[in-house]
């Protein structure tokens, strides 16, 4: 991607069709209406106005087929009231693909400006473009000089005449650089045109009284500094360390056609020269900031890169970029779905977590005891991995059983180290039979209770707030029932008995839902009473009745 140093963009690459794409470099401003479609087999014509027009030294249209790493360009020519650059015609193999392009201008002081990059699609006809998408103007026949060569997928035209060669040579091609000239026609020939020198030779006659001689004088134009064009991968050169950055000065040019040398100062003490592309790896950021209470915060580390282009006469231009290496922060994670105590009427449950500095989140669902102390019955009943580098991390999991309590755990894995982070686990229930009519089993509006009947042949019917909750036989049983605000009433009736006495113990297992000291016995022979449990003595007679109340917290 071409450099953006010292450029103040006046418009982004997401312009609406009716908007003009504008870029500047101090004085030079480019006004170009971006296109969205290019017609196959036609020569696209890219128009632009440069302001101030007298200061413009050169205009170019850079382009490349989608997926191609190298850029190609054509020179723009004055076409009243502005300038135009004609691209070679795309072939049928490019239909449906994008042709990326941008415009660049250089003023007479060798300052460069460029537009954003655009990606019009190659279509079979202008009618295939959407109504609001502008089509690139085109010509059916043209002579086009493409530098440094014709990219794959574009059609080259027929033979060209001397006039076309002269026009290309006069466009300022650097010495030793080849230009492929494509023109309209029906054959596939291409012509390579070398660059020309800026020097001229003049012969002057010198007269004397005795002899006549010839003196040759070479008039050399003033040297101009090269134009340094810097590209980086990634662009901008920022990321988590160790960060590898590729610096590319290969698109740099010299107005006089001089050969160029390339020098790289990476800003961390390392330097390089020679090839026009260099790759350098910056270390992990070690900057730290001591916060209050002795806490430490990792900081970014920045480096000032300089890339210089020097011609054979010593003239040079330097481009700079700020390289930012970010620290490898430990991951963090929070489960955002489900919420604590949610109830689902389907076994397919949606899970989501918010995580930072992560590239993977692992969800694990444990089957747990629905009542205190929520002991694990089956760990990792279901599990799933979600990959990515940004939140949310979401998935839907079949948890297995249709009526059971579960706990979801989530672990985040670091994107740049071996560090991990665990989210606070959350409990939920799946109730496909009753459709969650009992509400949230872990919330305060539901009573979780246990019954322990020690009586041979005995059976109790438990009623809470006027609703039959359950039948309990000899031994231990569990259940849930909805609570109401204020006073809650529990009744137990001995519906079966063998005439033998026994004991019945009732525990409200989520004691936090009961107002301390609010248990009151209305009927029955109580043996003991605590903050959330009672024990009664039963005579073993059918119809025997126990009643007590408590206040909801």
N, C-alpha and C positions, 0 to 999 in steps of 0.2 A: 504494500500500500504506500503511496507517495507520502512524503513528509508533511507534517502539519505545523512544524516549528515556525514561529513568527507570523502565522496566518491568523487573522481574525475573521471567522466565518460569519456571514450575515444570514445564512439560511442553512437548514439541515437537509439530509438526503430524503426526507419524507415529505417533500413538497406536494401540494395538491397540483393537479394538472395545469390550472390557470395561473399558478404562481411562478415567479422567476427564480432560478437558482443563482444566488449571488455570492461571490467570495471576494476577498480583497487581501492585498499585502501592502499596507500603508496606503499608497496613492492609487494602485491599480485595482479596478473593480471589474468583475466578470458578470455579465447579465445573460443568463442562458435559461431557456424554457426546457425543462427535462422532458424526455419522451418515454413512453411506456411500451411501444411496439415498434418493430422493424420488419418491413416486408421482405420476404425471401426473394433473392434474385435481383434486387434493386440496390442501387448505390445510395446508402443513407447519407443525408446531408445534415450536419450539426451546425447550427447557427448560434452566434454569440456577438454581443456588443462589449467592447472594452472601453472603460472610462478611467482616465482621460485618453482618448484615442491617439493623440500625438505622441504619448509616452510609450506606446506599445512597440516592442522590438520584435516579438514573435508570439504566435499563438499555435497551440497544438491540441489535437484530440487524441487522448490515450484510450486504447480499447483492448479487450481480450475476450475470447469465448469463455463461457462459464466453466470453471474447473481448471483453467489454464493458469500456471503460476507466473508466466512472463507477460509483460505489457508490451504492446505495439503502438505506434503512433503515426499520425499523418499531420503534415503541416497545414495550417489554416491560411487562407488567402483573403485579401480584402474583397468584400462584395457589398457595395453600398446598400444600406447605410452602415453595415457592420462587417463581420467576417464570417467565413464558412469553411468547414472542413469536411471533405467527402471521404467516407470509409469505403473499403472494398465491399463487394456484394456478398452477403452470406449465402452459402449453398443449402440444399435441401436437408442435409444431415443436421443442420443447426435449428430446424423448425422445432419449436417448443422449448428451446433452451434460451438462456439469457446471454446477452452481450453486455458485459460490464464496460462502462466508460466514464471518463471525466475530462474536463477541459482545463488546460493550463495556459497561463499567459506570463510573459516576461517583459518587464519594461526596459527602457534604455539604460537604466542604472543597474540592470541585471538582478533586480528583485523579482521573485516569482510569486504568482498567485494561482490558486486552483479551486475548482468547484468540488462539491461532494461527489461521491461515486453513485452511479445509477445502474440499473439492471433491466433494460427493456427486453421483452421476449420477442423472438423471431416468429412471425406468423405467416401463413400462406397468402393472406390478403388483408387489406386494411379493414375489411368488413368484420374480420374475426376479433378485432379489438373491441373492448367494452366502450360504451358511448362516452364515458368520462375519461378514458385513457387516451392521451394524445399519441398520434402516429408520427414517426420520424419522416420529415420531408425526404423525397428521393428523386434521383434522376435515373433514366434508363441506360444512358451511356456516359462514361466518364473515364478520365485518365487519373489514376491514383498512385501516388508514391507512398509505400508502406515501409516503415523503418522498425527494426532492422531487417525484417523479412515478412513474407505473407504467412499469417497463422493458418493452421489447419482448419478446414471447414469453409474457408472463403474462396470464391472463384476468382481466378486471375483472367484477364481479358486477352485480346489479341495483340498483334505487333504494334509497336509505337514508333512515332517518327522522331526526327531530330529535335523538333520543337519541344516535345515532351521531355526529352533528356535535358535540354538546356534549362527548362523550367525547374526540374528537380535539382540540378546542380546549383542553381541560383538560390535555392531555398535554405542554404546554409548547412549542408550535411558535413559532419565532422570528417576529417581526413581518415581514410581507412574504414569508414562505416559504409555498409552496403544498404541500398534502398531497393526494394522490389516494387516495380511500377506495374500496376494492373490497369488495363483499359477495357472499355466495352468491346465486345466482339464474340466470336464463336470458337476460338481456339484457346489453348491453355499455355501459351508461352509467357515467360517472365523475363525481365531485363534487369540486370544488376548495374547500377550506376555508381561509380566511385565518387568521393568528394573531391573538391578542387582546392587549390592553394589560394591564399589571399595576396601573394606577391606578384608583381608585374615587372617586366624588364623593358627599358627604353634605350635606344641607341642614339647618341649625340655626336655630331661631327665637330672636331676641334681644329681651327685654322691657324697656321703659323707662316712665317715668311719663307721657311725652307722646306717643311714637310707637312703632310696631312695624316692624321691618325684618328682612330676610332676609340672612344671611351664608353664602357658599359656601366650604367648606374642602376642599382636595384633599389626600388622604392618599396619599403615594407610598412604595412599598416600597423598602427599601434596595437600592442597586445592587450587582450581583455581577459579578466579573470574567468575561471570556469564557473559553471552553475552546478553546485552540489545538490544532489537529490538523495535524501536519506529515507530508507524504509526500514521498519523493524518488525520482527515477529517474536512475541506478540505485539500488537499495536493497540493501545499504548504499551510500552515495555514495563508492565506491572504484574506482580503475582507473588505467590507464596514461595519462599526460598527453600531449597536452592533453586534459583530462577535462571534458566538458560534463555538468552536473547540472541537473535540473529540480526546483525546490522548490515544493511545492503546499500552500497553507494554506486552500484553498477549502472544506474540510470542517469548518472551525472554526465554532463556534456561540456564541451569547450567551444565558445563562439568562433575561435580561430582554427579549430580543427586540430589542436595540439593533443599529443598523447597525455594521459593523465596518470598520476600516482596517487595512492590512497593510504591514509594514515588514520589509525584508530586509537583513541585514548579512552579506556573504559571507565575511568573515574575511581577505580578501586586500587590504583597503582599498576595495573596491567596495561600493556600497550601492544599494538600489532601494526603491521604494514604489509604491502604487497598486493594480495588478492583484494578485489573490490567487495567481497563478502567475507565477513568474519563472525564467528559464533563465540560467545563468552558466557560462562556460568558464574553467577553471583552467589555468595554463600548465604546460609540461613541467617536471618536477622537476629542479632544478639542484643539489640538495644532494649533497655528496660527502664521503667519509671517507678520509683518507690512512692507508693501512695501512703495515705494515713494508715495507722495501725500496722505498719510493716508490710502491707500487701504490695505485690509487684505486678505491674502491667507491661505487657510486651508492646514494643513500638515498631513502627516502620523504619527501615533504613533506606536512604536515598543516595544515588550516585549521579554525578553529572557527566554524561558521555559526550565526547566530542569526536566528530568525524570530519576529516579534512581532505579536500581534493586539490592537488597541485599540478599545474601544467609544466611544460618543459622550460618555460622562461621564469618560473618561480612564482607566478601569480597563483593565488589560492582562494578558496572559500570554505568556511567551516559551518557545519550544522551541529546543533546540540540537542540532546534529549535528556529528560530526567527519568532515571530508572528507579523504580520503587519496589523494594523487596519487603514483603509483609511477613510478620512472624507466623509461626505455625501455632495458632491458638488451640487450646484443648476444646473438644466438642462439648456442647450442652444440648439437653433434650428435655422436652415437656410433653406429656401425653395430652392432646386436646380433644380426643374423642375415643371412647365414650366418656361421659362424665361419671363421677363417683355415684354408685348405686343406681345407674340407669338399668331399666328392664327392657328386654327385647322379645317381641312375639315371634321372631324368626331366628333360626340358627345361623343365618348369614349376618354377621355383625361388621359394621364399618369401623375401622380403626384409623387414627391419624395422630401424628406427632409433629411438633415444631422443633427443629434442630439446627444448630449453627456449627460451622467448621467441620462438617461431616460429609461423607459420601455414601454412607449406608446406614439404614436403621433396621434393627431386628426386633420383630414383635413376637412375644411368647405368651400363650394363654394357658394358665393353670386352672384345673378344676379344683375348687376349694369347698370346705364345709360351709354350708350356708349360715351357720350359727357360730357364736363365739366358741373358741377363739379363731375361727376361720382357718383351720388347719388345712394344709395342702393334701388333696386326695391323689391327684395325678398331675405331676409337673409337665410342662410342655405338651399339653393336650393337643394344641394346634400352634403353628408358628409360620412366620413368613418374613422374607427379606425384601426391603424396598431400597432401590439404588437411586442416587442423584446427588447433586451438590447444593440444592436449595429446598427450602420448606415450601409446602407441607409434604411429609412422607405419609402416604395414605394407601390403604389396601382394605379389601373385604375378605373376611376369613370365615369359613364354616367351622364353628367351634365344637360341633359334635353332638352332644346330648341335648335333648329338647327341654328338660326342666332341671336346671342345675345352676349353681353359683360359680362364678369364675373370677379370676384376677388376671389383668393384662399387665405385662412388663414390656419395657422398650429399652433397647440399648443403641446408642449412637457410636459409630466408628469414625475415627478421625480421617479427614481427607489428606493429611500430610504427615501422619506419624502413627505409632501403634497405640495411641491413647484411645480410651473409650469413656463413655458416660452413661449412667443408668438413670432413667426417669423414675419418679415416684410411682409405684404401682397403684392401679385403680381397680375396685371391685364392681362387678355387674352381674346381672342374672339373665338367663334365657328361659322364658316361660311360654312355650308354644301351646300348652294345653289350656291354661286359664287366660291367656292373652294379657298377662301382667295386671290382672284385675286387682291383685292385692297390693299394687303400688310398688314402691321401691323397698326391697327387703333390707337394705343397709341404712335407710334414712329414718329420721325420728318419727315419721307419721305411720310407721308400721311396728307392731309388737312382734318380736321373735320370742317364742316361749317353748319351754320343755315341760313335760308331764311325766311323773314317776309314780305309778300305782302299784302298791304292794298288797294285793288282795286276790286270793284264788277265786276264779270265776267272776270277777268283777269287771264292769265296763262302764266308763263315764262318757257322757255327752257334754262337750264344752261349748258354751255360747258366750260370745263377746259382743257387747253393745247391741244385743238383740239378734245377732247373726250367728247361726250355728257354725262353729269353727272346725270342730273335729270330734271323732269318737276315739277314745283312748282305752286300750285294753291293759291288762297286767304288763308291767314293764315300762320302758322309757319310750316316749314319743316326742316329736317336735312339730312345730307349726308356726304360721305367721297369721296375723290378723291386723286389719286397719284400726288405727287409733283416731279418736276424735278430740277436739280441743276441750279442755276442762276435764270433767269426771268421766272415767271409763269404767264400765260395769262388766264383771266376769261372773258367770253362773256355771256350776257343774252339777249335773243330775246323774245319780247312779241308776242307769237303765237296766242293768243286769247285776244280780248278786246271788251268792250261794249261801248267804247267812253267816258268813265268817267275817270278823272284823279285819280292818287293815288301815294303812296309811296312804295318803295322797299328798305329794309335794308338787307345787306349781312354781316355776321360775320364769320371771321376765328377764330374758337373756341380754337384751339391750337396755341395761339399767339406766343408761344416760337419758332414755326417753321418759323416765318416771321421776316425778317430783319427790325428793327424799322425804321420808316420813309420811307420805300420803296414803299408804295402804290402810284400808279400813275393812274389818270383817262385819258383814251384815248378817250372815247365817252360817252355821256350821261350828263344829267343835275344833278350834284351832289349837295346835300343839306348840307351834313356834311361828314367829313372824320376824322377818328381816327387812332391809330396805327395798328389796325387789323379789322376795320369795316368801312363800307361806307353806306350812305343813298342817294338814287336817287329819283327825281321827275319824274313821268311818265305821258304823256299826255293822254294815253288810246287808242293809235292807234296801230293796229296790224302791226308787222314788226319793231316796235320801238326797237332800239338796244343800249345796254350798254356794254362798254369794259373798263377793268382796268387791271393793272399788279402789281406784287409784287415780291420781291426777297426772295428765300428760305434761311433760316438761315443755 
